[in-house]
Amino acid sequence: MEIHNGIGYRVYVELKKENREFGMYPLCITTIEKELVSGGCLNQCDIVQIDEAVQREVMAGQLYKDKATLKEVMENYAISQRFQFRVDKSNTVSYALLCMSEDCKWRFKASSINKSELFKTREFIDNYTCPLKDKVYEQRQASSSLIGGMIRPKLTNHKRKYTPKDIIDDVKSHLGVDVSYMLAWRAKEKGFDHCRPIVVVDESHLKSYYTGIFVSASTLDGAAYGVIDSENDAAWTWFIEQFKIAYSNRENMCIVSDINENIIKSVSRVYPDKFKKSHAKLREIYFSMAKAYTQFEFDSMTEKVEKVDIRMKEYLELAGYEK
């Protein structure tokens, strides 16, 4: 067995735990990275962990970084091969599939290595004996989750209007499958699940019969709102704490607000790692850029923005300075 990187070593350790006699075979470790060429075959002496669903070839002995990756690979495989499968068994340590047709011999079995996140293909009988009619039904493997992952890169471009009709055309072009408008709509919603969670916090003063301040925290999932008697640190902290109970602290979460000092203090207290405090300096530079009369002055302000937060410069370039 050859180990080319840290992933291979991890696989070796898990296999050794599973099979005590595994360590009696020769072990060769090298620092040279080895990649699996698309469309190529795996040698029995090589161990390559599949990390992404772009894998097209399926065979016994393959290793996947987790069950979610394995499931997505099999969904893509079913679509490309123009057939459908049903789940025979699925839990935290095993995953078994059968053809939709009861008379077909096609089957797939995988299980975790030593109850870890790694999954290994134990059995794969790639032999279709199902009737033609069972292969032309609506493709159930083209799920909203699968399509959502496929269209994710296109959803990150804020300049593009990506409609369900566009999704239907892209799925037909890339997967050769016809999907309904409703499925395309759900896929777009699923695609946003892969995006960074954004929370927009804002307030509005009530001036009618009922006074107070209307506060809100808006997300893609919905919105939290309430009414506070006055705009102070205690009131805002209470609201943000209630929001955190409902929404939790999500990975890569970003909170956006105006320059209201009460919001900034409260959010920084409840979510200490989610709010950057360079807003004041950026605000000053930003308005100086907007009022620049010469190219030299504008470029000078741009360099200052980059020193404060390089992501802001990249965002302005993407949005277009003319705006």
C-alpha positions as CSV (number, residue, x, y, z in Angstrom):
1,M,0.0,0.0,0.0
2,E,1.2,3.5,-0.8
3,I,0.5,6.6,1.2
4,H,0.9,9.9,-0.7
5,N,-0.6,12.4,1.8
6,G,-2.3,13.0,5.2
7,I,-5.5,11.6,3.9
8,G,-3.9,8.3,2.9
9,Y,-2.4,8.0,6.4
10,R,-5.8,8.6,8.0
11,V,-7.2,5.8,5.8
12,Y,-4.3,3.5,6.8
13,V,-5.0,4.0,10.5
14,E,-8.7,3.3,10.1
15,L,-8.0,0.1,8.0
16,K,-5.5,-1.1,10.6
17,K,-8.0,-0.7,13.4
18,E,-10.5,-2.7,11.3
19,N,-8.0,-5.5,10.3
20,R,-5.3,-6.3,12.8
21,E,-3.3,-8.2,10.2
22,F,-3.3,-5.2,7.9
23,G,0.1,-3.9,9.3
24,M,2.0,-7.0,8.1
25,Y,1.9,-5.7,4.5
26,P,4.7,-3.4,3.2
27,L,4.0,0.3,3.7
28,C,5.5,3.1,1.5
29,I,5.2,6.7,2.4
30,T,6.1,9.6,0.0
31,T,5.7,13.4,0.1
32,I,4.7,13.5,-3.5
33,E,1.0,14.3,-4.1
34,K,-0.9,12.0,-6.4
35,E,-4.1,13.0,-8.1
36,L,-6.8,10.8,-9.6
37,V,-7.1,11.8,-13.3
38,S,-10.7,12.2,-14.4
39,G,-11.8,9.0,-16.2
40,G,-8.8,7.1,-15.0
41,C,-8.9,3.8,-13.0
42,L,-7.8,3.1,-9.5
43,N,-5.0,0.6,-8.8
44,Q,-5.6,-1.9,-6.0
45,C,-2.4,-0.7,-4.2
46,D,-3.5,2.9,-4.2
47,I,-5.9,4.5,-1.7
48,V,-7.6,7.7,-2.9
49,Q,-10.3,9.4,-0.8
50,I,-13.1,10.9,-2.8
51,D,-13.9,14.3,-1.4
52,E,-16.3,15.8,-4.0
53,A,-19.3,14.6,-5.9
54,V,-17.6,15.2,-9.3
55,Q,-16.4,11.6,-9.1
56,R,-17.9,9.8,-12.1
57,E,-16.5,6.3,-11.8
58,V,-18.0,3.9,-9.2
59,M,-16.4,0.7,-8.2
60,A,-15.9,-1.6,-5.2
61,G,-13.2,-0.5,-2.7
62,Q,-13.6,3.2,-3.2
63,L,-13.3,5.5,-0.1
64,Y,-15.4,8.5,0.5
65,K,-14.8,11.3,3.0
66,D,-18.3,10.9,4.4
67,K,-21.8,9.5,3.7
68,A,-23.1,12.8,2.3
69,T,-20.4,12.8,-0.4
70,L,-21.2,9.1,-1.2
71,K,-24.9,9.8,-1.6
72,E,-24.3,12.7,-3.9
73,V,-21.9,10.7,-6.1
74,M,-24.5,7.9,-6.4
75,E,-27.2,10.3,-7.3
76,N,-25.0,11.8,-10.1
77,Y,-24.1,8.3,-11.2
78,A,-27.8,7.2,-11.5
79,I,-28.6,10.3,-13.6
80,S,-25.6,9.8,-15.9
81,Q,-26.4,6.1,-16.4
82,R,-30.2,6.8,-17.0
83,F,-31.5,4.5,-14.3
84,Q,-33.1,4.8,-10.8
85,F,-32.3,3.2,-7.5
86,R,-34.1,2.9,-4.2
87,V,-32.6,2.9,-0.7
88,D,-32.5,-0.6,0.8
89,K,-30.7,0.4,4.0
90,S,-29.4,3.7,5.4
91,N,-28.0,4.6,8.8
92,T,-24.9,6.1,10.3
93,V,-22.7,3.1,9.5
94,S,-24.2,1.6,6.3
95,Y,-25.7,2.6,3.0
96,A,-27.3,0.0,0.6
97,L,-29.0,0.6,-2.7
98,L,-31.1,-1.5,-5.1
99,C,-32.5,-0.9,-8.5
100,M,-36.1,0.3,-8.7
101,S,-37.0,-2.9,-10.5
102,E,-37.3,-5.9,-8.2
103,D,-36.0,-8.2,-10.9
104,C,-32.8,-6.3,-11.6
105,K,-29.5,-7.6,-10.2
106,W,-27.9,-4.1,-9.8
107,R,-26.9,-3.4,-6.2
108,F,-24.6,-1.2,-4.2
109,K,-23.4,-1.6,-0.6
110,A,-21.1,0.7,1.5
111,S,-20.3,1.0,5.2
112,S,-18.2,3.1,7.4
113,I,-14.6,2.2,8.3
114,N,-14.4,1.4,12.0
115,K,-17.5,3.6,12.7
116,S,-15.7,6.7,11.4
117,E,-16.9,9.3,8.9
118,L,-15.1,7.4,6.1
119,F,-17.3,5.2,4.0
120,K,-16.0,2.4,1.8
121,T,-17.8,0.6,-1.1
122,R,-18.0,-3.0,0.0
123,E,-20.1,-4.4,-3.0
124,F,-21.0,-3.1,-6.4
125,I,-22.8,-5.2,-8.9
126,D,-23.1,-3.0,-12.0
127,N,-25.3,-5.3,-14.0
128,Y,-28.7,-3.9,-15.3
129,T,-31.4,-6.5,-16.0
130,C,-34.4,-4.2,-15.4
131,P,-37.0,-3.7,-18.1
132,L,-36.7,-0.6,-20.3
133,K,-39.9,0.9,-18.9
134,D,-38.3,1.1,-15.5
135,K,-35.4,3.2,-16.8
136,V,-37.6,5.9,-18.5
137,Y,-39.7,7.0,-15.6
138,E,-39.2,10.5,-14.2
139,Q,-35.6,10.7,-12.7
140,R,-36.2,10.7,-9.0
141,Q,-32.4,11.0,-8.3
142,A,-32.5,14.6,-9.7
143,S,-33.5,15.9,-6.3
144,S,-33.7,19.6,-5.2
145,S,-30.7,19.1,-3.0
146,L,-28.5,17.6,-5.8
147,I,-29.5,20.4,-8.2
148,G,-29.1,23.0,-5.5
149,G,-25.5,22.0,-5.1
150,M,-24.9,22.0,-8.8
151,I,-26.2,25.6,-9.3
152,R,-24.6,27.0,-6.1
153,P,-21.8,28.9,-8.0
154,K,-24.3,30.8,-10.1
155,L,-26.2,32.0,-7.1
156,T,-23.2,33.7,-5.6
157,N,-23.1,36.2,-8.6
158,H,-25.3,39.1,-7.3
159,K,-25.3,40.7,-10.8
160,R,-27.1,37.7,-12.4
161,K,-30.8,37.1,-12.3
162,Y,-31.0,33.3,-12.1
163,T,-34.6,32.2,-12.6
164,P,-36.2,28.7,-12.2
165,K,-36.4,28.7,-16.1
166,D,-32.6,29.1,-16.3
167,I,-32.2,26.2,-13.8
168,I,-34.5,24.0,-15.9
169,D,-32.4,24.7,-19.0
170,D,-29.1,24.1,-17.1
171,V,-30.3,20.8,-15.7
172,K,-31.3,19.7,-19.2
173,S,-28.0,20.7,-20.6
174,H,-25.7,19.3,-17.9
175,L,-27.7,16.2,-16.7
176,G,-30.0,15.5,-19.7
177,V,-33.0,15.5,-17.4
178,D,-36.3,17.3,-17.5
179,V,-37.4,18.8,-14.2
180,S,-40.5,20.7,-13.2
181,Y,-40.7,24.4,-12.4
182,M,-41.5,23.6,-8.8
183,L,-38.5,21.4,-8.5
184,A,-36.3,24.1,-10.0
185,W,-37.7,26.6,-7.5
186,R,-37.0,24.2,-4.5
187,A,-33.5,23.6,-5.9
188,K,-32.8,27.4,-5.9
189,E,-33.9,27.5,-2.2
190,K,-31.6,24.5,-1.5
191,G,-28.8,26.3,-3.3
192,F,-28.9,29.2,-0.9
193,D,-28.3,26.7,1.9
194,H,-24.7,26.4,0.6
195,C,-24.3,30.2,0.8
196,R,-22.9,32.2,3.8
197,P,-25.7,33.0,6.3
198,I,-26.3,36.7,6.3
199,V,-28.2,38.5,9.1
200,V,-29.4,42.1,8.5
201,V,-30.2,44.0,11.7
202,D,-32.1,47.2,11.6
203,E,-34.6,49.4,13.5
204,S,-37.4,51.9,12.8
205,H,-39.0,54.4,15.1
206,L,-42.8,54.1,15.5
207,K,-44.6,57.4,15.4
208,S,-48.3,56.5,15.4
209,Y,-50.5,55.9,18.4
210,Y,-48.2,53.0,19.6
211,T,-44.8,54.5,20.2
212,G,-41.5,52.7,20.6
213,I,-38.9,51.2,18.3
214,F,-39.5,48.4,15.9
215,V,-36.3,46.2,15.7
216,S,-35.7,43.3,13.3
217,A,-33.1,40.7,12.3
218,S,-33.7,39.4,8.7
219,T,-32.3,36.2,7.3
220,L,-33.0,34.0,4.3
221,D,-35.0,31.7,6.5
222,G,-37.3,34.4,7.8
223,A,-37.2,37.3,10.2
224,A,-37.2,38.0,13.9
225,Y,-38.8,41.2,15.1
226,G,-40.0,43.0,18.2
227,V,-40.7,46.4,19.8
228,I,-38.5,48.0,22.5
229,D,-39.3,51.0,24.6
230,S,-36.0,52.8,23.9
231,E,-32.8,52.4,21.8
232,N,-30.2,51.5,24.4
233,D,-27.6,48.8,25.0
234,A,-29.8,46.7,27.4
235,A,-32.8,46.6,25.0
236,W,-30.7,45.7,22.0
237,T,-28.8,43.1,23.9
238,W,-32.0,41.5,25.0
239,F,-33.3,41.3,21.4
240,I,-30.0,39.9,20.0
241,E,-29.9,37.3,22.8
242,Q,-33.5,36.2,21.9
243,F,-32.5,36.0,18.2
244,K,-29.5,33.9,19.0
245,I,-31.7,31.4,20.9
246,A,-33.9,31.0,17.8
247,Y,-31.2,31.2,15.1
248,S,-28.1,29.9,17.0
249,N,-24.5,30.7,16.0
250,R,-24.0,29.3,12.5
251,E,-20.8,28.7,10.7
252,N,-19.4,31.6,8.5
253,M,-22.4,33.7,9.7
254,C,-22.1,37.4,8.9
255,I,-24.1,40.2,10.6
256,V,-24.8,43.4,8.7
257,S,-26.0,46.7,10.2
258,D,-25.7,50.5,9.9
259,I,-23.4,52.5,12.2
260,N,-25.8,52.5,15.2
261,E,-23.5,52.2,18.2
262,N,-26.1,50.4,20.3
263,I,-26.4,47.6,17.7
264,I,-22.7,47.3,17.3
265,K,-22.1,47.0,21.0
266,S,-25.0,44.5,21.5
267,V,-24.0,42.3,18.6
268,S,-20.4,42.4,19.6
269,R,-21.4,41.2,23.1
270,V,-23.7,38.4,22.0
271,Y,-21.7,37.4,18.9
272,P,-18.1,38.5,19.7
273,D,-16.6,36.9,16.6
274,K,-19.2,38.0,14.0
275,F,-18.8,41.8,13.9
276,K,-15.8,43.8,12.6
277,K,-15.1,47.2,14.3
278,S,-13.4,48.9,11.3
279,H,-16.7,50.4,10.2
280,A,-15.8,54.0,11.3
281,K,-12.5,54.1,9.4
282,L,-14.0,52.5,6.3
283,R,-16.9,54.9,6.3
284,E,-14.5,57.9,6.3
285,I,-12.5,56.5,3.5
286,Y,-15.5,55.4,1.5
287,F,-17.0,58.9,1.4
288,S,-13.6,60.3,0.6
289,M,-13.5,58.0,-2.4
290,A,-17.0,59.1,-3.5
291,K,-15.9,62.7,-3.5
292,A,-12.5,62.2,-5.2
293,Y,-12.0,64.6,-8.1
294,T,-8.8,63.0,-9.6
295,Q,-7.8,59.5,-10.5
296,F,-4.7,59.8,-8.3
297,E,-6.8,60.8,-5.2
298,F,-9.2,57.9,-5.9
299,D,-6.4,55.4,-6.2
300,S,-4.9,56.6,-3.0
301,M,-8.2,56.1,-1.2
302,T,-8.5,52.6,-2.7
303,E,-5.1,51.6,-1.3
304,K,-6.3,52.8,2.2
305,V,-9.4,50.6,1.9
306,E,-7.3,47.6,1.0
307,K,-5.1,48.2,4.2
308,V,-8.2,48.2,6.4
309,D,-10.0,45.3,4.8
310,I,-9.0,43.8,1.5
311,R,-12.4,42.1,1.1
312,M,-14.0,45.6,0.8
313,K,-11.8,46.5,-2.1
314,E,-12.7,43.2,-3.9
315,Y,-16.4,43.8,-3.2
316,L,-16.3,47.4,-4.6
317,E,-14.4,46.2,-7.7
318,L,-17.1,43.4,-8.3
319,A,-20.0,45.9,-7.8
320,G,-18.4,48.4,-10.1
321,Y,-16.9,51.8,-9.0
322,E,-19.3,53.6,-11.3
323,K,-22.1,52.9,-8.9
